[in-house]
Amino acid sequence: MGEKLNGRSRAKVGVVVIGRNEGERLKKCLESAGGCAAPVVYVDSGSTDGSVALARSKRTEVVELDGEIPFTAARARNEGFQRLRELVPNLAYVQFVDGDCEVMAGWLEKAAAFLDGHHDVALVCGRLRERYPDRSIYNMLCDVEWDAPVGEIRTCGGIALMRADAFEKLSGYRTDAIAGEEPELCVRLRAAGWRIWRLGEEMALHDAAMTRFGQWWMRTLRGGYAFAQNADLHGAPPAMFGVRESLSAWFWGFGIPLGVFGLALWWSEWAIGLLLIYPLQIVRLAMRGKRSARENWWSAVFLVIGKFPEMLGQLRFLTHRYLGGKSRLIEYK
């Protein structure tokens, strides 16, 4: 699915693919990245499904992470970048992509051209689409999430083309971040004077493969953990990063239920009526949506429900932060 880069671009663009037990999705990912004729490094986090052998059969450079050190996407991307830098000393741009994604034809060419013409932009991303949005509500929710405004942005996800020098100067991603490492890096990039941009171009197809409520719950819990960690790192002015999201999770996921319970002790069962604030919030969010009615309503429902796993993710981070314990990767697949 890739499109050949021209000679000038090929010499300066490389791809880092990270994955763990992605199976057929990894095959599509590597084929799409390799089709662009850019050097590709695949970083494997302890797969048991033959992913390493598959990557090597595609003549892809492979980095197998040491299982004695906790796996994180941040660590995988950093180690992949280091190997890519060794292979391509004149590397100018690095495309990070997850093994469950397929790079769209022409994306690397267009993204590299944009960075060539905008020297104050460190990172550029494009339109990410869910491959099978109709297979489950949870896949659909991902597709809605990916549909973000174009232009200058504050943060992006893990699929993006980045200036190698800017990435290296900031020491890449925080390896202790088990989630939310991309927006955290964006905060540091912007603090260093760089800009971040989203193009309207098609960038990649993503295959979330979420068919169960439990998968969605764990993914949302991971998001809450990331909000808390980023607020802990960058919550002070002027960034105030992650603070609003963290407070929202605590308010909707803990504060209101606690308040209703407290009032019920004095106001009997009538206090339960205060829980109507949740369906009212669903209506408000659905009416504000800009997609189809189905997508708007389902998104609103899960945005409200999501405050509970987000709150639990916050609690998990605080437990690790202040009571000790080792942070472990939060997986939903």
NORKASUL-V716647 format. One record per residue. N is the residue number from 1. RES is the residue in three letters. D_CENTER is the distance of its C-alpha to the mean C-alpha in Angstrom with 1 decimal. Layout:
BEGIN
n = [N/N]
res = [RES/RES]
d_center = [D_CENTER/D_CENTER]
END
This chain:
BEGIN
n = [1/2/3/4/5/6/7/8/9/10/11/12/13/14/15/16/17/18/19/20/21/22/23/24/25/26/27/28/29/30/31/32/33/34/35/36/37/38/39/40/41/42/43/44/45/46/47/48/49/50/51/52/53/54/55/56/57/58/59/60/61/62/63/64/65/66/67/68/69/70/71/72/73/74/75/76/77/78/79/80/81/82/83/84/85/86/87/88/89/90/91/92/93/94/95/96/97/98/99/100/101/102/103/104/105/106/107/108/109/110/111/112/113/114/115/116/117/118/119/120/121/122/123/124/125/126/127/128/129/130/131/132/133/134/135/136/137/138/139/140/141/142/143/144/145/146/147/148/149/150/151/152/153/154/155/156/157/158/159/160/161/162/163/164/165/166/167/168/169/170/171/172/173/174/175/176/177/178/179/180/181/182/183/184/185/186/187/188/189/190/191/192/193/194/195/196/197/198/199/200/201/202/203/204/205/206/207/208/209/210/211/212/213/214/215/216/217/218/219/220/221/222/223/224/225/226/227/228/229/230/231/232/233/234/235/236/237/238/239/240/241/242/243/244/245/246/247/248/249/250/251/252/253/254/255/256/257/258/259/260/261/262/263/264/265/266/267/268/269/270/271/272/273/274/275/276/277/278/279/280/281/282/283/284/285/286/287/288/289/290/291/292/293/294/295/296/297/298/299/300/301/302/303/304/305/306/307/308/309/310/311/312/313/314/315/316/317/318/319/320/321/322/323/324/325/326/327/328/329/330/331/332/333]
res = [MET/GLY/GLU/LYS/LEU/ASN/GLY/ARG/SER/ARG/ALA/LYS/VAL/GLY/VAL/VAL/VAL/ILE/GLY/ARG/ASN/GLU/GLY/GLU/ARG/LEU/LYS/LYS/CYS/LEU/GLU/SER/ALA/GLY/GLY/CYS/ALA/ALA/PRO/VAL/VAL/TYR/VAL/ASP/SER/GLY/SER/THR/ASP/GLY/SER/VAL/ALA/LEU/ALA/ARG/SER/LYS/ARG/THR/GLU/VAL/VAL/GLU/LEU/ASP/GLY/GLU/ILE/PRO/PHE/THR/ALA/ALA/ARG/ALA/ARG/ASN/GLU/GLY/PHE/GLN/ARG/LEU/ARG/GLU/LEU/VAL/PRO/ASN/LEU/ALA/TYR/VAL/GLN/PHE/VAL/ASP/GLY/ASP/CYS/GLU/VAL/MET/ALA/GLY/TRP/LEU/GLU/LYS/ALA/ALA/ALA/PHE/LEU/ASP/GLY/HIS/HIS/ASP/VAL/ALA/LEU/VAL/CYS/GLY/ARG/LEU/ARG/GLU/ARG/TYR/PRO/ASP/ARG/SER/ILE/TYR/ASN/MET/LEU/CYS/ASP/VAL/GLU/TRP/ASP/ALA/PRO/VAL/GLY/GLU/ILE/ARG/THR/CYS/GLY/GLY/ILE/ALA/LEU/MET/ARG/ALA/ASP/ALA/PHE/GLU/LYS/LEU/SER/GLY/TYR/ARG/THR/ASP/ALA/ILE/ALA/GLY/GLU/GLU/PRO/GLU/LEU/CYS/VAL/ARG/LEU/ARG/ALA/ALA/GLY/TRP/ARG/ILE/TRP/ARG/LEU/GLY/GLU/GLU/MET/ALA/LEU/HIS/ASP/ALA/ALA/MET/THR/ARG/PHE/GLY/GLN/TRP/TRP/MET/ARG/THR/LEU/ARG/GLY/GLY/TYR/ALA/PHE/ALA/GLN/ASN/ALA/ASP/LEU/HIS/GLY/ALA/PRO/PRO/ALA/MET/PHE/GLY/VAL/ARG/GLU/SER/LEU/SER/ALA/TRP/PHE/TRP/GLY/PHE/GLY/ILE/PRO/LEU/GLY/VAL/PHE/GLY/LEU/ALA/LEU/TRP/TRP/SER/GLU/TRP/ALA/ILE/GLY/LEU/LEU/LEU/ILE/TYR/PRO/LEU/GLN/ILE/VAL/ARG/LEU/ALA/MET/ARG/GLY/LYS/ARG/SER/ALA/ARG/GLU/ASN/TRP/TRP/SER/ALA/VAL/PHE/LEU/VAL/ILE/GLY/LYS/PHE/PRO/GLU/MET/LEU/GLY/GLN/LEU/ARG/PHE/LEU/THR/HIS/ARG/TYR/LEU/GLY/GLY/LYS/SER/ARG/LEU/ILE/GLU/TYR/LYS]
d_center = [22.7/22.4/24.7/26.7/26.1/29.3/31.0/29.9/26.2/26.4/27.7/24.9/21.6/20.0/17.0/15.1/13.9/12.6/13.5/15.4/17.8/16.4/20.0/20.8/17.2/17.3/20.7/19.6/16.7/19.2/21.9/19.9/18.9/22.5/24.1/23.2/25.5/23.2/23.2/20.4/19.5/18.0/16.9/17.6/16.9/20.1/20.1/23.3/23.3/24.7/21.5/23.0/26.3/24.6/22.9/26.2/28.0/26.0/27.3/23.9/23.8/22.4/21.3/21.6/20.2/22.9/22.5/24.5/21.5/18.6/15.7/12.3/9.6/10.7/14.2/13.8/12.5/15.3/17.9/17.1/17.6/20.8/22.2/21.4/23.2/26.1/26.4/26.1/27.7/27.6/23.9/22.9/19.4/16.7/14.2/11.2/10.3/9.4/12.7/12.1/12.0/15.2/15.7/18.0/21.4/22.1/18.6/19.1/22.6/21.7/18.7/21.1/23.9/22.0/21.4/25.0/26.2/24.1/24.7/23.1/19.6/17.5/14.4/14.2/11.9/13.4/13.5/11.1/13.1/13.2/16.1/18.0/17.5/21.0/20.9/19.7/18.9/15.5/14.6/16.1/14.0/10.8/12.9/14.0/10.6/9.9/13.4/13.1/16.1/16.9/18.5/17.7/14.6/13.7/10.0/7.4/4.0/4.8/7.6/10.3/13.9/14.9/18.4/19.4/21.8/19.5/16.9/20.0/21.7/19.1/18.9/15.3/12.6/14.1/14.9/15.6/12.1/11.2/7.9/6.6/7.9/6.5/8.2/10.9/11.8/12.0/14.5/16.5/16.6/17.9/20.3/21.6/22.5/19.9/18.5/15.2/15.6/14.4/17.0/18.2/18.4/17.0/14.3/13.3/13.7/11.2/13.0/11.6/15.2/15.2/18.8/19.5/19.2/18.6/15.4/14.1/15.6/14.0/10.4/11.6/13.4/10.5/9.1/12.7/12.9/10.2/12.2/15.3/14.5/13.6/16.7/18.7/17.8/17.9/19.5/22.9/24.2/23.5/19.7/19.7/16.0/14.6/18.2/18.5/15.6/17.2/20.7/19.8/18.7/21.9/24.1/23.2/22.5/25.3/27.5/28.8/29.6/31.3/33.2/34.4/35.5/37.4/39.0/40.0/42.2/44.2/43.8/44.0/42.1/41.9/38.9/36.9/37.1/34.7/31.9/32.4/30.0/27.2/28.5/29.4/25.9/24.7/27.5/26.5/22.9/24.0/26.7/24.3/22.0/22.3/21.8/24.2/25.9/24.4/20.8/21.7/23.4/21.0/18.1/20.5/21.5/18.2/17.1/20.3/20.2/16.6/18.2/19.9/17.1/15.3/18.7/19.0/15.7/17.3/20.5/19.1/17.8/21.2/23.0/21.4/21.9/25.5/27.0/25.8/24.3/21.8/18.1/16.9/13.7/12.8/12.6/13.0/14.4]
END
